[in-house]
Amino acid sequence: MTLTGRLTATPELRFSAQGVAVAAFTIVTSRRVKDQTTGEWSDADTTYWDCKAFKQLAENVCASLDKGMEVVAVGRAVQESWEDRQSGAKRSKIAVRVDAIGPSLRAATTRVEKTSGGGQGRQRYEEARRESSREGMDDPWGSGVPGTQAQAGGWDSEPPF
């Protein structure tokens, strides 16, 4: 499936117990429709898609994308199931396992930098995050990397190895 929409928040980078990078983010999609009687535009068919990316892609997503950016993502729908901790009831939802993602160039420009494999994305992410914290992040379309929830005292963003 292909999604074109906006990120509702800055992607969150975490690491599994095995040290695998996981990026979690939500893409909102909708289409603009014009009311023929009033001439006003509104959103229709708004859908929020919970997405996950893994490994090097996860690190690149978190180093490159920020809240509000329009993105194009390609992936597949997967059904996630779990047991509710409070009620013990079985729950499930459809989520998107993202295979490729990038900024939409419909209303923006970007510069692409090739990363080398082997986990170097983590190092580049940390360097860019330190640099952006010195420069400030007033422009979400800027070249810096947004702050993470980990900086705000949330979950631990360090790998477990």
C-alpha positions in Angstrom: 0.0 0.0 0.0 1.1 3.6 -0.6 0.2 6.4 1.8 0.5 10.1 1.2 -0.1 12.2 4.2 1.4 14.1 7.1 3.2 13.0 10.2 1.1 13.7 13.3 4.2 13.8 15.6 7.9 13.4 15.5 8.8 9.7 14.9 9.9 7.9 18.1 13.1 5.7 18.0 13.4 2.8 20.3 15.4 -0.4 20.4 14.2 -3.9 21.0 15.7 -6.2 23.6 17.8 -7.7 20.7 19.1 -4.2 19.7 16.9 -3.7 16.6 16.0 -0.1 15.9 12.2 0.5 15.7 10.6 3.8 14.6 6.9 4.3 15.5 4.9 7.1 13.9 1.5 8.0 12.6 0.5 9.3 9.2 -2.8 11.0 8.7 -4.4 10.9 5.3 -7.4 12.7 4.0 -8.6 14.3 0.8 -9.8 17.8 0.2 -13.3 18.3 -1.1 -15.1 21.5 -2.1 -18.6 22.1 -1.0 -20.4 23.1 -4.2 -23.0 25.2 -2.3 -20.7 27.2 -0.1 -17.5 27.0 -2.1 -15.5 26.1 1.1 -12.9 23.4 1.3 -12.8 20.7 3.9 -11.1 17.4 4.7 -12.9 14.1 4.0 -12.1 10.4 4.6 -9.5 11.3 7.3 -7.7 8.2 8.5 -4.8 7.8 11.0 -2.3 5.1 10.2 -0.1 3.6 12.9 3.2 2.8 11.2 6.5 1.1 12.2 9.8 0.9 10.4 12.8 -1.3 11.4 16.6 -1.4 11.4 18.4 1.2 9.3 15.2 2.6 7.9 14.0 3.3 11.4 17.1 5.3 12.2 16.9 7.2 8.9 13.3 8.0 9.5 14.0 9.5 12.9 17.0 11.4 11.6 15.2 12.9 8.6 11.5 13.4 9.3 9.5 15.6 11.7 6.0 16.4 12.8 3.8 18.0 10.1 6.0 16.9 7.2 4.1 15.5 4.2 5.5 12.0 3.4 5.0 9.2 0.9 5.3 5.8 2.5 5.1 2.3 0.9 4.5 -0.7 3.1 2.0 -3.5 3.9 -0.9 -3.8 6.2 -0.4 -6.1 9.1 -2.8 -7.1 11.9 -1.3 -6.6 15.4 -2.9 -8.5 18.3 -2.4 -8.2 22.0 -4.1 -8.8 25.3 -5.4 -5.8 27.2 -3.5 -5.6 30.5 -6.5 -4.2 32.5 -9.4 -6.2 31.2 -7.6 -9.2 29.7 -9.6 -8.8 26.6 -8.0 -9.6 23.2 -7.4 -6.6 21.0 -6.2 -6.1 17.5 -5.6 -3.4 15.0 -4.4 -2.9 11.4 -1.0 -1.2 11.2 1.4 -0.4 8.4 4.9 -2.1 8.3 6.8 0.6 6.3 9.3 -0.6 3.7 10.2 2.8 2.2 9.3 6.4 3.1 10.4 9.9 2.2 9.3 13.5 2.2 6.8 14.5 -0.4 8.3 17.0 -2.9 4.9 18.5 -3.8 5.4 21.5 -1.6 9.0 21.1 -0.4 12.6 20.5 -1.4 15.2 18.2 0.2 18.8 17.1 -0.2 19.5 13.4 -0.1 22.6 12.0 1.7 23.5 8.4 1.2 24.2 6.6 4.5 26.6 3.7 4.8 25.2 0.5 6.3 26.3 -1.2 9.5 24.6 1.0 12.0 26.3 4.2 11.0 22.8 5.8 10.8 22.7 5.8 14.7 26.0 7.8 14.9 24.9 10.2 12.2 21.5 10.6 14.0 23.2 11.5 17.3 25.6 13.9 15.6 22.8 15.7 13.8 20.7 15.8 16.9 23.5 17.5 18.9 24.1 20.0 16.1 20.4 20.8 15.8 20.0 21.4 19.5 22.6 24.1 19.2 21.0 25.7 16.1 17.3 25.5 17.3 14.5 23.8 15.5 12.1 26.6 14.5 11.9 25.3 10.9 10.5 21.8 10.7 11.7 21.7 7.1 15.2 22.6 8.0 18.2 20.3 7.7 18.5 19.6 11.4 17.1 16.6 13.3 14.2 17.2 15.7 14.5 16.6 19.4 13.2 13.2 20.6 11.0 12.2 23.4 14.1 10.7 25.1 15.5 14.2 25.5 12.3 15.2 27.4 12.9 12.4 29.9 10.8 9.8 28.3 11.9 6.3 27.2 15.6 5.3 26.8 16.8 5.8 23.3 20.1 4.1 23.8 20.6 0.6 22.4 20.8 -2.2 25.0 24.3 -3.3 23.9 
